[in-house]
Amino acid sequence: MEIQQTPDKHPVLGGKAYVYKRKRSNYWQCATYLRGYNYRASTKESYLHEAINYAEEWYINLRGQASVGVLEPPAQKQEKEITFREVADKFIEEYSVITEGQRSPAWIEGHASRLRVHLLPFLGDLPISKVTGGKVQEYRVFRMTPQKKKNPNAKDNRPFKEGAVPAQKTLHNEIVTLRQVLKTAARHGWIESVPDLSAPYRRSGKVSHRPWFSPAEYQQLYKATRKYKKEALPHLTWAAEQLHDYVLFMGNTGLRPDEAKNLQHRDIEIVEDAATGERILVIEVRGKRGVGYCKSTAGAVRPYERLLGRAKKKKDKDGNPVYPQLSDKVFPGSHVKMFQNILEREGLRLDRDGKARTSYSLRHTYICMRLLEGADIYQIAKNCRTSVEMIEKHYAAHLKNTLDASAINVRKTGYSQAKNDREKH
């Protein structure tokens, strides 16, 4: 909280404390807000500069006591400290307004759900200053302890599995929400700083790649979907045709599944690329990163033309076929169950590391394919609306084609001659 200077009130140490004068008093008083309490004292000084010197030493002494854990609260608490629950309510109120149009409603609802189901029952009634790094570690231990009964705050209909623990990504998202709440408290001056929330005892994360389909496996997959659309039962034919084109479309565009779900026909344009002379798709993408753009490979054009020319599953009231309009979604149905069944049947459900493949693996396949072809990693990152850092972290196994041996195996001038002279002697 910034202290405004007035004739009777002056900030000390950049606003960490201040001195002020009471009416009918010749002495300056000093005050500060520390660890959830208001502290006040009389400087017993009549001159401002001497009062400021006293206040500086007084504040530093309080901070020293607080750092070694011997600072006692004042005899009477001046005001009730705000709780974690109240700060969480403030965070949701601000976050939903400030991020409007930048974050999807589902992402905002995710923060609210994590607070309601997990964080508030554990931390809600604590004063915000008591939410320390140690308390957060207690929360981690609690969440990673196998539970014997269903969380009563959960509102989903999924069956309870005794002994289950949350995935690391789930727990990470909960800590992200917790950090955002603590940042809100710090911005409003309710705590001095955000405590250290990093997980102790954690080793450095090893480099691993995400589950993808190798070129041979991807060929096996789309041949299987092509075969299935010919052999599917009549009531499944339309869905099988959609799935086949979905596999080819995703493998040649690198879109995220949620981006493909939001995609409408008006977001896609078939153009002739001036650089390559090939027909490609230019796609306006809407997803977790907001609005972005993607240029497909030539292999995505024919599947999209089939999607655009395929009549909808339902006919009009006269029994005539209805074809997609510009405002219709490209993939109106869900392909998850059928996709997983084909993976199981073809033995492609798990990769060599035992990781389960999903529709997200088609995006990973696109990125890996481009790396194996020697494409520029920066251009791939831009086209996939991600960062070079993320690609290097999760697709490092496929970066060998981006390494320049001539730039790596450099020798200084005279190195070879000196080496030959040493071998002779």
C-alpha positions as CSV (number, residue, x, y, z in Angstrom):
1,M,0.0,0.0,0.0
2,E,1.6,3.3,-1.1
3,I,1.8,6.0,1.6
4,Q,0.9,9.4,0.3
5,Q,2.9,12.2,1.8
6,T,1.0,15.0,3.6
7,P,2.1,17.7,6.0
8,D,1.3,15.4,8.9
9,K,2.2,12.0,7.3
10,H,5.5,11.0,5.8
11,P,6.6,7.6,4.3
12,V,9.7,5.8,5.6
13,L,11.9,3.4,3.8
14,G,9.9,3.7,0.6
15,G,6.5,3.4,2.2
16,K,7.2,0.3,4.3
17,A,6.5,2.4,7.4
18,Y,5.5,6.0,8.0
19,V,5.5,8.7,10.7
20,Y,2.6,10.9,11.5
21,K,1.4,13.4,14.1
22,R,-1.6,13.2,16.2
23,K,-3.7,16.3,17.1
24,R,-2.5,18.1,20.2
25,S,0.8,16.2,20.3
26,N,4.2,17.5,19.9
27,Y,5.7,14.1,19.2
28,W,5.8,12.2,15.9
29,Q,4.3,8.6,15.9
30,C,5.6,5.8,13.7
31,A,3.5,2.9,12.3
32,T,3.7,-0.1,9.9
33,Y,1.7,-3.2,8.8
34,L,3.7,-6.4,9.3
35,R,2.8,-10.1,9.3
36,G,-0.9,-9.3,9.5
37,Y,-0.8,-6.8,12.3
38,N,-0.6,-3.0,12.6
39,Y,2.3,-1.9,14.8
40,R,2.6,1.7,16.3
41,A,5.0,3.4,18.6
42,S,5.9,7.0,19.7
43,T,9.2,8.3,18.5
44,K,9.4,10.8,21.4
45,E,10.9,13.2,18.8
46,S,9.6,16.6,17.9
47,Y,11.7,17.1,14.8
48,L,10.8,15.3,11.6
49,H,14.3,14.2,10.6
50,E,15.0,12.7,14.0
51,A,11.6,11.0,14.0
52,I,12.3,9.4,10.6
53,N,15.7,8.1,11.8
54,Y,13.9,6.6,14.8
55,A,11.2,5.0,12.6
56,E,13.8,3.4,10.3
57,E,15.6,1.8,13.2
58,W,12.3,0.7,14.8
59,Y,11.1,-0.9,11.5
60,I,14.4,-2.7,10.9
61,N,14.3,-4.0,14.4
62,L,10.7,-5.4,13.9
63,R,11.8,-7.1,10.6
64,G,14.7,-8.6,12.4
65,Q,12.5,-10.1,15.1
66,A,10.1,-11.4,12.5
67,S,12.8,-13.1,10.5
68,V,14.0,-15.1,13.6
69,G,10.5,-15.8,14.8
70,V,10.4,-13.8,18.0
71,L,8.1,-11.0,16.9
72,E,5.1,-10.9,19.1
73,P,1.8,-9.4,18.0
74,P,0.7,-6.1,19.5
75,A,-1.3,-6.3,22.7
76,Q,-4.5,-5.6,20.9
77,K,-5.0,-6.5,17.3
78,Q,-6.0,-3.4,15.4
79,E,-8.0,-5.1,12.6
80,K,-8.9,-8.7,11.8
81,E,-6.6,-10.3,9.2
82,I,-8.1,-11.3,5.9
83,T,-8.5,-15.0,5.3
84,F,-7.5,-17.1,2.4
85,R,-11.1,-17.6,1.5
86,E,-11.7,-13.8,1.2
87,V,-8.6,-13.4,-0.9
88,A,-9.7,-16.3,-3.2
89,D,-13.1,-14.5,-3.7
90,K,-11.2,-11.3,-4.6
91,F,-9.0,-13.2,-7.1
92,I,-11.9,-14.8,-8.9
93,E,-13.7,-11.4,-9.1
94,E,-10.7,-9.7,-10.6
95,Y,-9.5,-12.5,-12.8
96,S,-12.8,-13.0,-14.6
97,V,-13.0,-9.3,-15.5
98,I,-9.4,-8.6,-16.4
99,T,-8.9,-11.7,-18.5
100,E,-12.2,-11.3,-20.4
101,G,-11.6,-12.3,-24.0
102,Q,-8.0,-13.5,-23.3
103,R,-8.9,-16.7,-21.3
104,S,-11.7,-19.1,-22.1
105,P,-14.6,-19.4,-19.6
106,A,-13.6,-23.0,-19.1
107,W,-10.1,-22.0,-17.9
108,I,-11.6,-19.4,-15.5
109,E,-14.1,-22.0,-14.2
110,G,-11.1,-24.4,-13.7
111,H,-9.6,-22.0,-11.2
112,A,-12.9,-21.7,-9.4
113,S,-13.4,-25.4,-9.3
114,R,-9.9,-26.1,-7.9
115,L,-10.5,-23.6,-5.2
116,R,-14.0,-24.9,-4.3
117,V,-13.1,-28.6,-4.4
118,H,-9.6,-28.8,-3.0
119,L,-7.9,-25.5,-1.8
120,L,-10.7,-23.8,0.2
121,P,-11.5,-26.9,2.3
122,F,-7.9,-27.1,3.3
123,L,-6.8,-23.5,3.5
124,G,-10.0,-21.4,3.4
125,D,-10.2,-20.3,7.1
126,L,-6.5,-19.6,7.6
127,P,-5.3,-16.0,7.8
128,I,-3.5,-15.2,4.6
129,S,-0.2,-14.7,6.3
130,K,-0.3,-18.3,7.6
131,V,-0.3,-19.7,4.1
132,T,3.4,-20.4,4.1
133,G,5.7,-22.6,2.0
134,G,5.4,-25.2,4.8
135,K,1.6,-25.1,4.8
136,V,1.6,-25.6,1.0
137,Q,3.9,-28.6,1.5
138,E,1.4,-30.0,4.0
139,Y,-1.3,-29.5,1.3
140,R,0.8,-31.5,-1.2
141,V,1.3,-34.4,1.2
142,F,-2.5,-34.4,1.9
143,R,-3.4,-34.5,-1.8
144,M,-0.9,-37.2,-2.6
145,T,-2.1,-39.4,0.3
146,P,-4.5,-42.1,-1.0
147,Q,-8.0,-41.1,0.0
148,K,-10.5,-43.7,1.4
149,K,-13.7,-41.7,0.6
150,K,-14.9,-39.4,-2.1
151,N,-14.4,-35.7,-1.7
152,P,-17.7,-34.3,-0.6
153,N,-17.0,-31.0,-2.4
154,A,-16.8,-32.6,-5.8
155,K,-19.9,-32.3,-8.0
156,D,-19.0,-34.7,-10.7
157,N,-20.6,-38.1,-11.4
158,R,-17.5,-40.1,-11.9
159,P,-17.2,-43.2,-9.7
160,F,-14.9,-42.9,-6.7
161,K,-11.7,-45.1,-6.9
162,E,-10.3,-45.8,-3.5
163,G,-6.6,-45.3,-3.1
164,A,-6.3,-43.0,-6.2
165,V,-4.0,-40.0,-6.1
166,P,-4.1,-37.0,-8.4
167,A,-1.8,-36.8,-11.4
168,Q,1.2,-34.5,-11.2
169,K,-0.4,-32.2,-13.8
170,T,-3.5,-32.0,-11.7
171,L,-1.6,-31.1,-8.6
172,H,0.5,-28.6,-10.6
173,N,-2.6,-26.8,-11.8
174,E,-3.8,-26.5,-8.2
175,I,-0.5,-24.9,-7.1
176,V,-0.9,-22.5,-10.0
177,T,-4.3,-21.5,-8.8
178,L,-2.9,-21.1,-5.2
179,R,0.0,-18.9,-6.5
180,Q,-2.5,-16.6,-8.3
181,V,-4.4,-16.1,-5.1
182,L,-1.3,-15.3,-3.1
183,K,-0.2,-12.9,-5.9
184,T,-3.6,-11.1,-5.4
185,A,-2.9,-10.8,-1.7
186,A,0.6,-9.4,-2.4
187,R,-0.8,-6.8,-4.8
188,H,-3.3,-5.6,-2.3
189,G,-0.7,-5.4,0.5
190,W,-2.2,-8.2,2.6
191,I,1.1,-10.1,2.6
192,E,4.6,-8.8,1.9
193,S,5.6,-11.3,-0.7
194,V,4.5,-14.6,-2.2
195,P,6.1,-17.5,-0.3
196,D,8.3,-20.1,-2.0
197,L,5.8,-22.7,-3.5
198,S,8.4,-24.9,-5.3
199,A,8.2,-28.6,-4.5
200,P,11.1,-29.7,-2.3
201,Y,13.1,-32.9,-2.8
202,R,12.3,-32.7,-6.5
203,R,14.9,-33.8,-9.0
204,S,15.5,-31.9,-12.2
205,G,13.0,-32.9,-14.8
206,K,14.3,-35.4,-17.3
207,V,14.0,-34.7,-21.0
208,S,11.3,-36.9,-22.5
209,H,9.1,-36.7,-25.6
210,R,5.4,-36.8,-25.7
211,P,3.5,-39.8,-27.2
212,W,3.4,-39.6,-31.0
213,F,3.1,-41.8,-34.0
214,S,6.2,-42.6,-35.9
215,P,5.9,-42.3,-39.7
216,A,5.3,-46.1,-40.0
217,E,2.7,-46.0,-37.2
218,Y,0.9,-43.0,-38.6
219,Q,0.7,-44.7,-42.0
220,Q,-0.7,-47.8,-40.2
221,L,-3.3,-45.6,-38.4
222,Y,-4.7,-43.8,-41.4
223,K,-4.8,-47.0,-43.4
224,A,-6.8,-48.5,-40.5
225,T,-9.3,-45.7,-40.5
226,R,-9.6,-45.8,-44.2
227,K,-10.4,-49.5,-44.0
228,Y,-12.8,-49.0,-41.2
229,K,-14.9,-46.4,-43.0
230,K,-15.5,-49.0,-45.8
231,E,-16.4,-51.8,-43.4
232,A,-18.4,-49.9,-40.8
233,L,-22.0,-50.6,-40.2
234,P,-24.4,-48.2,-42.1
235,H,-25.3,-46.2,-39.0
236,L,-21.6,-45.7,-38.3
237,T,-20.4,-44.9,-41.8
238,W,-20.7,-41.1,-41.5
239,A,-18.7,-41.1,-38.2
240,A,-16.1,-43.4,-39.6
241,E,-15.6,-41.1,-42.7
242,Q,-15.3,-38.1,-40.4
243,L,-12.7,-39.9,-38.2
244,H,-10.6,-40.8,-41.2
245,D,-10.5,-37.2,-42.4
246,Y,-9.9,-36.0,-38.8
247,V,-6.8,-38.2,-38.5
248,L,-5.4,-36.8,-41.8
249,F,-6.4,-33.2,-41.1
250,M,-4.8,-33.2,-37.6
251,G,-1.7,-34.9,-38.7
252,N,-1.1,-32.3,-41.4
253,T,-2.0,-29.1,-39.4
254,G,-0.8,-29.7,-35.9
255,L,-3.9,-28.2,-34.3
256,R,-4.8,-29.0,-30.7
257,P,-8.0,-31.0,-30.2
258,D,-9.8,-28.1,-28.6
259,E,-8.8,-25.9,-31.5
260,A,-10.1,-28.4,-33.9
261,K,-13.3,-28.6,-31.9
262,N,-13.9,-24.8,-32.2
263,L,-13.0,-24.7,-35.9
264,Q,-15.7,-23.5,-38.3
265,H,-15.6,-23.7,-42.1
266,R,-15.3,-19.9,-42.4
267,D,-12.0,-20.1,-40.5
268,I,-10.4,-22.1,-43.3
269,E,-9.2,-20.9,-46.7
270,I,-7.7,-23.0,-49.5
271,V,-4.9,-21.0,-51.1
272,E,-1.9,-21.6,-53.4
273,D,1.3,-21.0,-51.5
274,A,3.6,-18.7,-53.4
275,A,6.7,-20.2,-51.8
276,T,6.1,-23.8,-52.6
277,G,3.4,-23.7,-55.4
278,E,1.3,-26.1,-53.5
279,R,-2.3,-25.9,-52.4
280,I,-2.5,-25.5,-48.6
281,L,-5.0,-24.5,-45.9
282,V,-4.7,-21.1,-44.1
283,I,-6.5,-21.6,-40.8
284,E,-7.6,-18.9,-38.3
285,V,-7.3,-20.8,-35.0
286,R,-9.2,-20.1,-31.8
287,G,-8.0,-22.0,-28.7
288,K,-6.2,-21.7,-25.4
289,R,-3.8,-19.1,-26.9
290,G,-6.5,-16.9,-28.2
291,V,-6.6,-16.2,-32.0
292,G,-3.7,-17.4,-34.1
293,Y,-2.9,-18.7,-37.6
294,C,-1.8,-21.9,-39.0
295,K,-0.6,-23.0,-42.5
296,S,-1.1,-26.7,-43.2
297,T,0.8,-29.1,-45.4
298,A,-0.5,-30.0,-48.8
299,G,-1.8,-33.3,-47.3
300,A,-4.6,-31.5,-45.4
301,V,-6.3,-30.1,-48.5
302,R,-8.0,-33.2,-49.8
303,P,-9.4,-34.4,-46.4
304,Y,-10.8,-30.9,-45.8
305,E,-12.5,-30.9,-49.3
306,R,-14.2,-34.1,-48.3
307,L,-15.3,-32.7,-45.0
308,L,-16.7,-29.6,-46.8
309,G,-18.5,-31.6,-49.4
310,R,-19.9,-34.3,-47.0
311,A,-23.6,-34.0,-46.2
312,K,-24.5,-33.8,-42.6
313,K,-25.7,-36.8,-40.7
314,K,-29.2,-35.4,-40.3
315,K,-31.4,-34.5,-43.3
316,D,-33.9,-31.7,-43.5
317,K,-37.6,-32.1,-42.9
318,D,-38.2,-33.1,-46.6
319,G,-35.5,-35.8,-46.4
320,N,-33.0,-33.9,-48.5
321,P,-29.3,-33.9,-47.6
322,V,-28.0,-30.8,-45.8
323,Y,-24.4,-29.7,-46.5
324,P,-22.1,-27.7,-44.2
325,Q,-22.5,-24.0,-44.1
326,L,-19.7,-21.5,-43.4
327,S,-20.8,-21.1,-39.8
328,D,-20.9,-24.8,-39.1
329,K,-18.2,-26.6,-37.2
330,V,-15.8,-28.7,-39.2
331,F,-15.9,-31.5,-36.7
332,P,-19.4,-31.4,-35.1
333,G,-19.2,-34.8,-33.4
334,S,-16.8,-36.5,-31.0
335,H,-14.4,-39.1,-32.3
336,V,-12.8,-40.1,-29.0
337,K,-14.4,-43.5,-28.5
338,M,-14.1,-44.7,-32.1
339,F,-10.5,-43.4,-32.2
340,Q,-9.5,-45.2,-29.0
341,N,-11.1,-48.5,-30.3
342,I,-9.1,-48.3,-33.5
343,L,-5.9,-47.7,-31.5
344,E,-6.6,-50.7,-29.4
345,R,-7.4,-52.9,-32.4
346,E,-4.2,-51.8,-34.2
347,G,-1.9,-52.1,-31.1
348,L,-1.2,-48.4,-31.2
349,R,-2.7,-47.5,-27.8
350,L,0.6,-47.1,-26.0
351,D,4.0,-45.9,-27.3
352,R,7.3,-47.5,-26.5
353,D,7.5,-45.8,-23.1
354,G,4.1,-47.0,-22.1
355,K,2.5,-43.6,-22.5
356,A,-1.1,-43.6,-23.7
357,R,-1.8,-42.0,-27.1
358,T,-4.8,-39.7,-27.6
359,S,-6.0,-37.3,-30.3
360,Y,-3.4,-34.9,-28.9
361,S,-0.7,-37.3,-30.2
362,L,-1.7,-36.3,-33.8
363,R,-0.4,-32.8,-32.9
364,H,2.8,-34.3,-31.5
365,T,3.1,-36.4,-34.7
366,Y,2.9,-33.3,-36.9
367,I,5.6,-31.5,-34.9
368,C,7.9,-34.5,-34.9
369,M,7.4,-35.1,-38.6
370,R,8.4,-31.5,-39.4
371,L,11.5,-31.8,-37.2
372,L,12.5,-35.0,-38.9
373,E,12.1,-33.3,-42.3
374,G,14.5,-30.6,-41.1
375,A,12.1,-27.7,-40.8
376,D,13.1,-24.6,-38.8
377,I,12.1,-25.0,-35.2
378,Y,11.2,-21.3,-34.8
379,Q,8.8,-21.5,-37.8
380,I,7.2,-24.7,-36.3
381,A,6.7,-23.0,-33.0
382,K,5.0,-20.0,-34.6
383,N,2.8,-22.3,-36.8
384,C,1.8,-24.4,-33.8
385,R,1.3,-21.4,-31.5
386,T,3.8,-22.5,-28.9
387,S,7.4,-21.7,-27.9
388,V,10.7,-23.0,-29.0
389,E,11.4,-23.8,-25.4
390,M,8.4,-26.2,-25.2
391,I,9.4,-27.9,-28.4
392,E,13.0,-28.4,-27.3
393,K,11.8,-29.7,-23.9
394,H,9.2,-32.2,-25.2
395,Y,10.5,-33.1,-28.7
396,A,14.2,-33.2,-28.0
397,A,14.4,-36.8,-29.3
398,H,13.7,-35.5,-32.8
399,L,16.0,-32.5,-32.9
400,K,18.9,-34.3,-34.5
401,N,18.0,-33.0,-37.9
402,T,18.1,-29.4,-36.7
403,L,21.7,-29.8,-35.5
404,D,24.4,-28.4,-37.8
405,A,27.5,-30.7,-37.7
406,S,29.6,-28.1,-39.5
407,A,28.9,-25.6,-36.8
408,I,29.5,-28.1,-34.0
409,N,32.7,-29.7,-35.1
410,V,34.7,-26.5,-35.5
411,R,38.5,-26.6,-35.1
412,K,40.7,-23.6,-34.6
413,T,43.3,-22.8,-37.3
414,G,46.4,-24.9,-36.8
415,Y,44.6,-27.5,-34.6
416,S,45.1,-30.4,-37.1
417,Q,48.8,-29.6,-37.7
418,A,49.5,-29.4,-34.0
419,K,47.8,-32.7,-33.5
420,N,49.8,-34.4,-36.2
421,D,53.1,-33.0,-34.7
422,R,52.2,-34.4,-31.3
423,E,51.5,-37.9,-32.8
424,K,54.9,-37.9,-34.6
425,H,56.7,-37.4,-31.3
